[in-house]
Amino acid sequence: MKLEIDKRVLNFLKKIPLKDSTKALSYIELFEKYQFNLDARYLKKVSGPVWELRPGRIRLYLLVKSPRQIVIYAIIKKSQKITKADLKTIQSRLSEYL
């Protein structure tokens, strides 16, 4: 199944270093190919329909709500936990798509 990418995520990927964006796009291709058969090093459930794809220091947040799968948010990881501001943005985008 083809994974949709929010236009704000595409803009983010254009602004970060090429090495990081290339790795992120390769992980998106991996997810499209293997879906939820990916190891926990690559994919982790955050909560509800939100999953985290983990290419290096980039975090891609996916909304997985049948039949759609959409990358709704992306960040450069700076700490172990998701910040409250990032969670708020994820929730906001989640409500846009649901």
C-alpha positions as a Markdown table, in Angstrom:
| # | Residue | x | y | z |
|---|---|---|---|---|
| 1 | Met | 0.0 | 0.0 | 0.0 |
| 2 | Lys | 1.2 | 3.5 | -0.9 |
| 3 | Leu | 2.0 | 5.7 | 2.1 |
| 4 | Glu | 0.7 | 9.3 | 1.7 |
| 5 | Ile | 2.9 | 12.2 | 2.9 |
| 6 | Asp | 1.5 | 15.4 | 4.3 |
| 7 | Lys | 2.8 | 18.4 | 2.4 |
| 8 | Arg | 4.2 | 20.0 | 5.6 |
| 9 | Val | 6.3 | 16.8 | 6.1 |
| 10 | Leu | 7.5 | 17.1 | 2.5 |
| 11 | Asn | 8.5 | 20.7 | 3.1 |
| 12 | Phe | 10.3 | 19.6 | 6.3 |
| 13 | Leu | 12.2 | 16.9 | 4.4 |
| 14 | Lys | 13.3 | 19.5 | 1.8 |
| 15 | Lys | 14.8 | 21.7 | 4.5 |
| 16 | Ile | 16.8 | 19.1 | 6.5 |
| 17 | Pro | 20.3 | 17.8 | 5.3 |
| 18 | Leu | 20.2 | 15.6 | 2.3 |
| 19 | Lys | 21.6 | 12.6 | 4.2 |
| 20 | Asp | 18.7 | 12.7 | 6.7 |
| 21 | Ser | 16.0 | 13.2 | 4.1 |
| 22 | Thr | 17.3 | 10.4 | 1.9 |
| 23 | Lys | 17.3 | 8.1 | 4.9 |
| 24 | Ala | 13.8 | 9.1 | 5.9 |
| 25 | Leu | 12.5 | 8.5 | 2.3 |
| 26 | Ser | 14.2 | 5.1 | 2.3 |
| 27 | Tyr | 12.4 | 4.2 | 5.5 |
| 28 | Ile | 9.2 | 5.2 | 4.0 |
| 29 | Glu | 9.9 | 2.8 | 1.1 |
| 30 | Leu | 10.7 | 0.1 | 3.7 |
| 31 | Phe | 7.4 | 0.7 | 5.4 |
| 32 | Glu | 5.5 | 0.5 | 2.1 |
| 33 | Lys | 7.2 | -2.8 | 1.4 |
| 34 | Tyr | 7.1 | -4.5 | 4.8 |
| 35 | Gln | 4.3 | -2.6 | 6.6 |
| 36 | Phe | 4.1 | -3.8 | 10.2 |
| 37 | Asn | 6.5 | -6.6 | 9.8 |
| 38 | Leu | 9.4 | -4.1 | 10.4 |
| 39 | Asp | 11.5 | -4.6 | 13.5 |
| 40 | Ala | 11.0 | -2.3 | 16.6 |
| 41 | Arg | 14.3 | -0.6 | 15.6 |
| 42 | Tyr | 12.4 | 0.8 | 12.6 |
| 43 | Leu | 8.8 | 1.1 | 13.8 |
| 44 | Lys | 7.1 | 1.7 | 17.1 |
| 45 | Lys | 3.5 | 2.3 | 18.1 |
| 46 | Val | 3.0 | 5.6 | 19.9 |
| 47 | Ser | -0.7 | 5.5 | 20.8 |
| 48 | Gly | -4.0 | 4.7 | 19.1 |
| 49 | Pro | -3.6 | 5.0 | 15.3 |
| 50 | Val | -0.2 | 6.8 | 15.5 |
| 51 | Trp | 3.1 | 5.0 | 14.8 |
| 52 | Glu | 6.6 | 6.3 | 14.8 |
| 53 | Leu | 9.0 | 5.4 | 11.9 |
| 54 | Arg | 12.6 | 5.9 | 13.2 |
| 55 | Pro | 15.2 | 6.7 | 10.5 |
| 56 | Gly | 18.3 | 7.7 | 12.5 |
| 57 | Arg | 17.7 | 11.0 | 14.2 |
| 58 | Ile | 14.5 | 11.8 | 12.3 |
| 59 | Arg | 11.1 | 10.7 | 13.6 |
| 60 | Leu | 8.2 | 10.3 | 11.2 |
| 61 | Tyr | 4.8 | 10.0 | 12.7 |
| 62 | Leu | 2.2 | 7.9 | 10.8 |
| 63 | Leu | -1.5 | 7.9 | 11.0 |
| 64 | Val | -2.6 | 4.4 | 10.3 |
| 65 | Lys | -6.4 | 4.3 | 9.9 |
| 66 | Ser | -7.7 | 1.8 | 7.4 |
| 67 | Pro | -7.5 | 2.2 | 4.4 |
| 68 | Arg | -5.2 | 5.2 | 4.7 |
| 69 | Gln | -1.7 | 5.5 | 5.9 |
| 70 | Ile | -0.3 | 9.0 | 6.1 |
| 71 | Val | 2.9 | 10.6 | 7.4 |
| 72 | Ile | 1.4 | 13.4 | 9.4 |
| 73 | Tyr | 4.4 | 14.9 | 11.2 |
| 74 | Ala | 8.2 | 14.8 | 11.2 |
| 75 | Ile | 10.9 | 16.0 | 13.6 |
| 76 | Ile | 14.6 | 15.9 | 14.3 |
| 77 | Lys | 15.0 | 13.9 | 17.5 |
| 78 | Lys | 16.6 | 15.9 | 20.3 |
| 79 | Ser | 15.6 | 14.0 | 23.4 |
| 80 | Gln | 14.3 | 10.6 | 24.5 |
| 81 | Lys | 10.7 | 11.8 | 24.9 |
| 82 | Ile | 8.3 | 13.6 | 22.5 |
| 83 | Thr | 7.9 | 17.2 | 23.6 |
| 84 | Lys | 4.5 | 18.5 | 24.6 |
| 85 | Ala | 4.5 | 20.9 | 21.6 |
| 86 | Asp | 5.2 | 18.0 | 19.2 |
| 87 | Leu | 2.4 | 16.0 | 20.8 |
| 88 | Lys | 0.1 | 18.9 | 20.4 |
| 89 | Thr | 1.0 | 19.2 | 16.7 |
| 90 | Ile | 0.5 | 15.5 | 16.2 |
| 91 | Gln | -2.9 | 15.6 | 17.8 |
| 92 | Ser | -3.9 | 18.6 | 15.7 |
| 93 | Arg | -2.9 | 16.9 | 12.5 |
| 94 | Leu | -4.5 | 13.7 | 13.7 |
| 95 | Ser | -7.8 | 15.5 | 14.1 |
| 96 | Glu | -7.4 | 17.0 | 10.6 |
| 97 | Tyr | -7.3 | 13.6 | 9.0 |
| 98 | Leu | -9.9 | 11.7 | 11.1 |
